[in-house]
Amino acid sequence: MKKISILLVLILISACSDKKEIPEILESKFETLVISDDFSSPAIKLEENHLREILILLHNDIPDEGIREYFRMSEAAYKSAINDLYGEGLIKRMGSGKFVPACMVIDSENGERMKKTADSLGREMSLIVIDRLEKIKEAYGRIPAFKNIPFGNASLFILGNAVYNYWQMPSITGQFLKANPPRRGAGRYYMAVLENKEGGSEPFGLFFNKFLPEDNYMAGVYGNNIPRADSILNSTALSALSPKSGISIPVFTQADQKKLSELASVVTPDILAYLEKNRTLFVKLYLNSVYKDQTSFREWFVWYYQFMITRSNKTLIEKGYIKTPASMGASFLLSR
């Protein structure tokens, strides 16, 4: 792979920055994103009882009393909310007794810090796909679900999602992080609450997967400007899945999904080697972030990696390797 010399500047958090008041902190829109290899999700509803807002305010070091007063919550109601978050594994208690998020809360300021260094890494990492493109296309040709779909039409799904994201994550978490997703409630998942100032796209323009269970399928869409989960695919679209329907959405059987994992493995050694080469840098970035006293390194890295591959995708789009659909989203179905 060609080497590019890059200069990465570690950005330190200023200890003297002005502390924001609660209304200013919460004035923006925040969204919750989840990464899981078995479709796990929070067992609690973060939209209820101010749970998501409490996570955001704890991240901003707002004291319990200030949060209770702002939401006009009784001590019992606030304690119940804290217990829900703690029981789900989304907050942890520090030695001082205060609670902080155990998941990621990525506000605009910290998200831009992550993006600044991740962009340089993502551009360099895009070269892995370019160098391995022919082998990727060979593996693509062995997947029956793509029999009538030209590679260009599926390039966002294959190069953006299968190679870097969903079908690559098990190798990254297992071999680079050497850990499963954290146990939370009844499932295992990574979670982030992200400030979204983009409007009409995912927070910080991230390319991301969203899923919706439908009968014997898991309906998914991958992109950075995608619909809410409940409008990914409706029952009418699912009922159209027949040999004569002519539908262009790929439907992956269990055998196809195994072949997608094999396709991802074409570049797995290169990606793992690239990440390992930069491990010291990742650790420095983490230790110089606000998250070192809140979330674990593995949680931080999984979301930092999403910023990296978003830049990889955009670079591949700019160079014409990914032919993006007008909706900037790739829909698909997984047989369960």
C-alpha positions in Angstrom: 0.0 0.0 0.0 1.3 3.5 -0.8 2.3 5.5 2.2 1.3 9.0 2.8 3.0 11.1 5.4 0.5 12.8 7.6 0.8 15.2 10.5 -1.6 14.6 13.3 -1.9 17.2 16.0 -3.1 16.1 19.4 -5.8 18.4 20.6 -5.9 19.1 24.3 -9.1 20.0 26.2 -8.8 23.5 27.6 -9.3 23.5 31.4 -10.3 27.1 31.4 -13.1 27.0 28.8 -16.4 28.5 29.8 -18.8 26.0 31.3 -22.1 26.0 29.5 -25.5 26.3 31.2 -28.1 23.5 30.8 -30.3 25.3 28.3 -27.4 25.9 26.0 -26.2 22.3 26.3 -29.6 20.9 25.4 -30.6 23.4 22.7 -29.2 21.3 19.9 -30.7 18.0 18.6 -29.1 14.8 19.9 -29.4 11.4 18.4 -28.7 7.9 19.8 -26.7 5.4 17.6 -26.0 1.8 18.5 -23.4 -0.6 17.2 -24.0 -4.3 17.8 -23.1 -7.6 16.1 -26.4 -9.2 17.2 -28.8 -6.3 16.9 -28.9 -5.6 20.6 -30.3 -2.3 21.7 -31.0 -0.5 25.0 -33.7 -2.2 27.1 -34.7 1.2 28.5 -36.4 4.0 26.5 -33.9 6.9 26.5 -36.6 9.2 25.2 -38.5 8.9 28.5 -37.9 10.4 31.9 -35.2 12.7 30.5 -32.7 9.7 30.4 -30.9 10.9 27.3 -30.7 14.4 28.6 -29.3 13.2 31.9 -26.6 11.3 30.1 -25.7 14.5 28.2 -25.7 16.6 31.3 -23.6 14.1 33.3 -21.1 14.2 30.4 -20.9 18.0 30.9 -20.3 17.6 34.6 -23.6 19.1 35.7 -24.2 18.3 39.4 -27.2 16.1 40.3 -29.0 18.9 42.1 -28.8 21.1 39.0 -30.2 18.4 36.8 -33.1 17.7 39.3 -33.9 21.4 39.5 -33.9 22.0 35.8 -36.3 19.1 35.1 -38.3 19.7 38.3 -37.7 16.1 39.3 -38.2 14.8 42.8 -35.3 13.1 44.4 -37.1 9.8 44.1 -37.7 10.3 40.4 -34.1 11.3 39.7 -32.8 8.3 41.7 -35.1 6.1 39.6 -33.7 7.5 36.4 -30.1 7.1 37.6 -30.9 3.5 38.6 -32.3 2.8 35.1 -29.1 4.2 33.4 -26.8 2.4 35.9 -28.7 -0.9 35.5 -28.3 -0.7 31.7 -24.6 -0.1 32.1 -24.8 3.4 30.5 -23.3 5.3 33.5 -20.8 4.4 36.1 -19.9 5.7 39.6 -16.6 7.4 40.0 -14.5 7.2 43.2 -15.8 10.6 44.2 -19.4 9.2 44.1 -20.5 11.1 41.1 -21.9 9.4 38.0 -20.5 9.8 34.5 -21.5 8.2 31.1 -20.0 4.8 30.4 -21.1 5.2 26.8 -20.0 8.0 24.4 -21.7 11.4 24.5 -20.3 13.3 21.4 -21.2 16.9 21.4 -20.3 19.2 18.5 -17.0 20.4 20.1 -15.6 17.0 20.9 -17.0 15.5 17.7 -15.0 18.1 15.6 -11.9 17.2 17.6 -12.3 13.5 16.8 -13.1 14.3 13.1 -10.0 16.5 12.6 -7.5 13.7 13.3 -9.7 10.8 12.0 -10.0 12.5 8.6 -6.2 12.2 8.0 -6.3 8.5 9.0 -9.4 7.8 7.0 -7.9 9.2 3.8 -4.8 7.0 4.2 -6.9 4.0 5.1 -8.9 4.4 1.8 -5.8 3.2 0.0 -6.4 -0.3 1.3 -9.6 -0.7 -0.7 -7.9 0.7 -3.8 -5.0 -1.7 -3.6 -7.3 -4.7 -3.0 -10.1 -3.7 -5.3 -9.7 -6.5 -7.8 -9.8 -9.2 -5.1 -12.8 -7.5 -3.6 -14.6 -7.6 -6.9 -13.7 -11.3 -7.3 -15.3 -12.1 -3.9 -18.3 -9.9 -4.9 -18.8 -12.1 -8.0 -19.2 -15.2 -5.8 -22.2 -13.8 -3.9 -25.5 -15.0 -5.5 -27.5 -12.0 -4.1 -25.6 -9.7 -6.4 -26.1 -11.8 -9.5 -28.1 -9.1 -11.3 -26.7 -6.1 -9.6 -23.7 -4.3 -11.2 -20.7 -3.7 -8.8 -21.1 0.1 -9.2 -24.7 0.0 -7.9 -23.6 -1.9 -4.9 -20.2 -0.1 -4.3 -21.4 1.9 -1.3 -22.7 -1.2 0.4 -19.6 -3.3 -0.5 -16.7 -0.9 -0.1 -18.3 1.2 2.7 -20.2 -1.3 4.7 -18.9 -4.8 4.1 -15.2 -4.0 3.8 -14.9 -1.4 6.5 -18.0 -1.5 8.7 -20.6 -4.2 9.6 -18.8 -7.3 8.3 -15.4 -6.0 9.4 -16.3 -5.0 13.0 -16.1 -8.6 14.5 -12.4 -8.7 13.4 -11.7 -5.2 14.7 -13.3 -5.8 18.1 -12.0 -9.4 18.4 -8.5 -9.0 17.1 -7.6 -5.3 17.6 -9.5 -4.5 20.7 -9.5 -8.1 21.9 -12.9 -7.7 23.6 -16.6 -8.2 23.0 -19.0 -5.2 23.0 -19.8 -4.3 26.6 -22.6 -6.2 28.4 -25.5 -3.8 28.8 -28.8 -5.1 30.1 -29.7 -8.3 28.3 -27.5 -7.5 25.3 -24.0 -6.4 24.1 -23.7 -3.1 22.3 -21.8 0.1 21.9 -23.8 3.3 22.2 -23.3 7.0 21.5 -25.4 10.0 22.0 -24.3 12.5 19.3 -25.2 16.1 18.7 -26.6 16.6 15.2 -26.2 20.0 13.6 -26.1 18.5 10.1 -29.8 18.6 9.3 -31.1 15.8 7.1 -28.1 13.6 7.6 -26.5 11.5 10.3 -24.6 13.3 13.1 -21.2 14.6 11.8 -22.1 13.1 8.4 -21.3 9.6 9.6 -21.9 6.7 7.3 -23.9 4.3 9.5 -26.1 1.2 9.6 -29.7 1.2 10.8 -31.8 -1.9 11.1 -35.5 -2.8 11.5 -36.8 -6.4 12.2 -39.4 -7.4 9.7 -40.8 -11.0 9.9 -38.0 -13.3 8.9 -35.8 -10.5 7.8 -33.7 -7.7 9.3 -34.1 -4.7 7.0 -31.1 -2.5 6.9 -29.9 0.7 5.3 -26.3 2.0 5.2 -25.5 5.6 4.5 -25.1 9.1 5.9 -28.4 10.6 4.8 -30.9 7.9 5.6 -34.5 7.6 6.8 -35.5 6.8 10.3 -35.6 3.1 11.1 -39.3 2.7 10.9 -39.3 3.8 7.2 -36.4 1.8 6.0 -38.6 -0.8 4.3 -42.3 -1.2 4.8 -44.5 -4.4 4.5 -45.4 -3.6 0.9 -41.7 -3.6 -0.1 -41.1 -6.9 1.8 -44.1 -8.6 0.2 -42.7 -7.7 -3.2 -39.7 -9.9 -2.6 -40.5 -12.6 -5.1 -38.6 -14.1 -8.0 -40.7 -12.1 -10.4 -40.7 -8.8 -8.5 -37.5 -7.4 -10.2 -36.6 -5.7 -6.9 -33.1 -4.4 -6.8 -32.6 -4.6 -3.1 -30.2 -7.4 -2.3 -31.6 -10.2 -0.1 -28.8 -12.0 1.8 -29.4 -15.6 2.9 -27.3 -17.0 5.7 -24.9 -18.5 3.1 -24.7 -15.0 1.4 -23.9 -13.4 4.7 -21.0 -15.9 5.3 -19.7 -14.9 1.8 -19.9 -11.2 2.8 -17.7 -12.1 5.8 -15.3 -13.8 3.5 -15.3 -10.7 1.2 -14.4 -8.5 4.3 -11.6 -10.9 5.2 -9.8 -9.9 1.9 -8.7 -6.7 3.6 -8.8 -7.7 7.2 -5.0 -8.2 7.6 -4.4 -4.8 6.0 -6.8 -3.0 8.2 -5.6 -4.7 11.4 -2.0 -3.9 10.4 -2.9 -0.3 9.8 -4.7 0.1 13.1 -1.9 -1.7 15.0 0.6 0.7 13.4 -1.4 3.6 14.8 -2.3 2.1 18.2 0.1 4.4 20.1 -1.5 7.4 18.4 -5.0 6.2 19.3 -4.1 5.8 22.9 -2.6 9.3 23.0 -5.7 10.8 21.4 -7.9 8.9 23.9 -5.8 10.0 27.0 -5.9 13.6 25.8 -9.7 13.6 25.5 -12.5 14.2 27.9 -13.5 10.6 27.5 -10.6 9.1 29.4 -12.4 9.7 32.7 -15.7 8.5 31.3 -15.7 5.7 28.8 -13.3 2.8 28.1 -10.7 3.0 25.4 -12.6 0.3 23.4 -15.8 2.3 23.5 -14.0 5.4 22.4 -12.2 3.7 19.6 -15.2 2.0 18.1 -16.8 5.5 17.6 -13.5 7.1 16.5 -13.2 4.4 13.9 -16.7 5.4 12.6 -15.2 8.9 11.9 -12.2 7.3 10.2 -14.3 5.1 7.8 -16.6 8.0 7.0 -13.6 9.9 5.6 -12.5 6.7 3.8 -15.9 6.5 2.2 -15.9 10.1 1.2 -12.4 9.8 -0.3 -13.5 6.7 -2.3 -16.6 8.7 -3.5 -14.4 11.6 -4.6 -12.1 9.3 -6.5 -15.0 7.5 -8.2 -14.6 4.1 -6.6 -17.9 4.3 -4.8 -20.8 5.3 -7.1 -23.2 6.7 -4.5 -27.0 6.4 -5.0 -29.0 9.7 -5.0 -30.3 8.9 -1.5 -26.7 8.3 -0.2 -28.1 5.1 1.3 -27.9 1.4 0.4 -30.9 -0.7 1.4 -30.6 -4.5 2.0 -32.3 -7.4 3.7 -30.7 -10.1 5.9 -32.4 -13.4 6.3 -32.7 -14.4 10.0 
